[in-house]
Amino acid sequence: MSNLIAKEFPPYRFITIEGIDGVGKSTAVQMLAKRMGGLAMQTPDPAMSVERREIEARGRTIDKLSFYMSSMVKQRTQFEAGLQKNHVVCDRYIHSTLAYQWPRGVNLPSNLREMFPDLLWPDLSFLLFSDESTRRCRLSQREFTEGGVNQADHDEEVLTVAEQRFMAMPDLIRVDTTNLSQSLVCELLINRVIQGY
């Protein structure tokens, strides 16, 4: 299938996977990139992890929004270089940044491309979501495996706002991952990618 997608549907595509923690994004990114013979990437770049921790520790929304937006602009050259020879599948991008970092009480921009012209825009953007029971189960498994808890993954107020914002974004392709295996989620994404061409 990966060869079919690469050969039958040029040029290479930039695909983003969005959603709150615990819905299966990171696994879906890795599996989809592998199936497509592409590259799995993420925002912000792991090389920015120290700066990211410092920004998150300060907790000011405007600082976090500025950091995440500038990190995506900086990564544009990485994405474009990858797209010369591969599909690129990215774990979180503009939609997640806006869902989590946009100021409270301020409406989301209606035309993202006009407001943020320096970004490389995805060809397809998927929103993964699940019911709360499934999400919490996945988070527990991840936390057990990784040996730590990220309190932000459990902040109900932040998660509720983020979910509402995600659902208000009309350009996201919604995929319910509730009780689906990782391989089935990947198949659903592959089918939508093919339809998207």
C-alpha positions as CSV (number, residue, x, y, z in Angstrom):
1,M,0.0,0.0,0.0
2,S,2.8,2.5,0.8
3,N,4.3,2.1,-2.7
4,L,0.8,2.6,-4.2
5,I,0.3,5.8,-2.4
6,A,3.8,7.1,-3.2
7,K,3.6,6.2,-6.9
8,E,0.0,6.8,-7.8
9,F,-0.6,10.1,-5.9
10,P,2.3,12.5,-6.4
11,P,3.4,15.0,-5.2
12,Y,4.1,14.1,-1.6
13,R,1.6,15.2,1.0
14,F,1.8,17.0,4.3
15,I,-0.6,15.4,6.8
16,T,-1.2,16.5,10.4
17,I,-2.8,14.5,13.2
18,E,-4.5,16.6,15.9
19,G,-6.4,16.0,19.1
20,I,-6.0,16.0,22.9
21,D,-3.7,13.6,24.7
22,G,-4.8,9.9,24.9
23,V,-6.7,9.7,21.7
24,G,-3.9,7.8,19.8
25,K,-2.2,10.6,17.9
26,S,1.4,9.6,18.3
27,T,0.9,5.9,17.5
28,A,-1.3,6.9,14.5
29,V,1.5,9.2,13.2
30,Q,4.1,6.5,13.4
31,M,1.9,3.9,11.8
32,L,0.6,6.1,9.0
33,A,4.0,7.4,8.1
34,K,5.3,3.8,7.9
35,R,2.4,2.6,5.8
36,M,2.9,5.6,3.4
37,G,6.6,5.2,3.3
38,G,6.9,8.7,4.7
39,L,8.4,10.6,7.6
40,A,6.9,11.0,11.0
41,M,7.6,14.4,12.6
42,Q,6.2,16.5,15.4
43,T,5.8,20.0,16.6
44,P,7.5,21.5,18.3
45,D,10.8,20.0,17.2
46,P,12.2,17.7,20.0
47,A,15.4,19.9,19.7
48,M,13.3,22.7,21.3
49,S,12.3,20.6,24.4
50,V,14.3,22.7,26.9
51,E,12.8,25.9,25.6
52,R,9.4,24.3,25.6
53,R,9.6,23.2,29.2
54,E,10.7,26.7,30.2
55,I,7.8,28.3,28.3
56,E,5.3,25.9,29.7
57,A,6.6,26.4,33.3
58,R,5.9,30.2,33.0
59,G,2.4,29.4,32.1
60,R,1.5,32.7,30.2
61,T,-0.8,32.0,27.3
62,I,0.7,34.7,25.1
63,D,4.2,33.3,25.6
64,K,3.1,29.8,24.8
65,L,1.1,30.8,21.7
66,S,4.1,32.8,20.4
67,F,6.5,29.9,21.1
68,Y,4.4,27.3,19.3
69,M,3.6,29.5,16.4
70,S,7.3,30.5,15.9
71,S,8.3,26.8,16.2
72,M,6.1,25.8,13.3
73,V,7.4,28.6,11.2
74,K,11.0,27.5,12.0
75,Q,10.2,23.9,11.1
76,R,8.8,24.9,7.7
77,T,12.2,24.2,6.0
78,Q,12.3,20.8,7.7
79,F,8.9,19.9,6.4
80,E,9.6,21.2,2.9
81,A,12.9,19.3,2.8
82,G,11.1,16.1,3.8
83,L,8.4,16.6,1.2
84,Q,10.9,16.6,-1.6
85,K,11.1,12.8,-1.4
86,N,8.5,11.7,1.2
87,H,5.1,12.1,2.6
88,V,5.3,13.9,5.9
89,V,2.9,13.0,8.8
90,C,3.1,15.4,11.7
91,D,2.1,14.9,15.3
92,R,0.2,18.1,16.2
93,Y,0.3,21.4,14.2
94,I,-1.7,24.6,13.8
95,H,-5.0,23.2,15.0
96,S,-3.6,21.9,18.3
97,T,-1.7,25.1,18.9
98,L,-4.9,27.1,18.5
99,A,-7.0,24.6,20.5
100,Y,-4.7,24.8,23.5
101,Q,-3.0,28.2,23.3
102,W,-5.5,30.7,21.8
103,P,-6.5,33.3,24.4
104,R,-9.7,32.5,26.3
105,G,-12.7,34.5,25.4
106,V,-11.3,35.4,22.0
107,N,-12.9,33.8,18.9
108,L,-10.8,31.6,16.8
109,P,-9.7,33.1,13.5
110,S,-12.1,32.4,10.7
111,N,-9.4,32.2,7.9
112,L,-6.3,30.6,9.3
113,R,-4.3,30.7,6.1
114,E,-4.7,34.5,5.8
115,M,-3.9,35.1,9.4
116,F,-0.8,32.8,9.5
117,P,0.7,33.1,5.9
118,D,4.2,32.0,7.0
119,L,3.1,28.4,7.9
120,L,3.3,25.5,5.5
121,W,-0.3,24.4,5.2
122,P,-1.2,20.7,5.5
123,D,-2.9,18.9,2.6
124,L,-5.0,16.9,5.1
125,S,-5.6,17.4,8.8
126,F,-7.2,14.7,11.0
127,L,-8.8,15.2,14.4
128,L,-8.6,12.0,16.4
129,F,-11.0,11.8,19.3
130,S,-12.5,9.1,21.6
131,D,-14.9,8.8,24.5
132,E,-13.5,9.7,27.9
133,S,-13.2,6.2,29.2
134,T,-11.1,5.0,26.3
135,R,-8.9,8.1,26.5
136,R,-8.3,7.7,30.2
137,C,-7.4,4.0,29.7
138,R,-4.9,4.9,27.0
139,L,-3.4,7.6,29.2
140,S,-3.0,5.2,32.1
141,Q,-1.3,2.7,29.9
142,R,1.1,5.3,28.6
143,E,1.8,6.7,32.0
144,F,2.5,3.2,33.3
145,T,4.8,2.5,30.4
146,E,6.7,5.8,30.6
147,G,6.7,6.0,34.4
148,G,5.4,9.5,34.7
149,V,2.2,11.6,34.8
150,N,1.8,14.8,32.8
151,Q,-0.7,16.9,34.8
152,A,-1.7,18.8,31.7
153,D,-3.2,15.6,30.3
154,H,-5.7,15.6,33.2
155,D,-6.6,19.3,33.4
156,E,-10.3,19.0,32.7
157,E,-10.9,22.7,32.1
158,V,-8.1,22.9,29.6
159,L,-9.2,19.7,27.8
160,T,-12.8,20.8,27.6
161,V,-11.9,24.1,26.0
162,A,-9.5,22.4,23.6
163,E,-12.1,19.8,22.6
164,Q,-14.7,22.5,22.0
165,R,-12.3,24.4,19.8
166,F,-11.2,21.3,17.8
167,M,-14.9,20.5,17.1
168,A,-15.4,24.1,15.8
169,M,-12.7,23.8,13.2
170,P,-14.4,22.9,9.9
171,D,-11.3,21.8,8.0
172,L,-10.5,18.8,10.3
173,I,-11.4,15.3,9.2
174,R,-12.8,13.7,12.3
175,V,-11.9,10.1,13.2
176,D,-13.4,8.5,16.3
177,T,-10.8,6.1,17.8
178,T,-13.1,4.8,20.6
179,N,-12.4,1.1,21.2
180,L,-10.6,0.8,17.8
181,S,-7.2,-1.0,17.5
182,Q,-4.3,1.0,16.4
183,S,-4.1,-0.9,13.2
184,L,-7.8,-0.2,12.4
185,V,-7.3,3.5,13.1
186,C,-4.4,3.5,10.6
187,E,-6.5,1.8,8.0
188,L,-9.2,4.4,8.4
189,L,-6.6,7.2,8.0
190,I,-5.1,5.5,4.9
191,N,-8.5,5.2,3.3
192,R,-9.2,8.9,4.0
193,V,-5.8,9.9,2.6
194,I,-6.5,8.0,-0.6
195,Q,-10.0,9.7,-0.9
196,G,-8.3,13.0,-0.2
197,Y,-6.4,12.9,-3.5
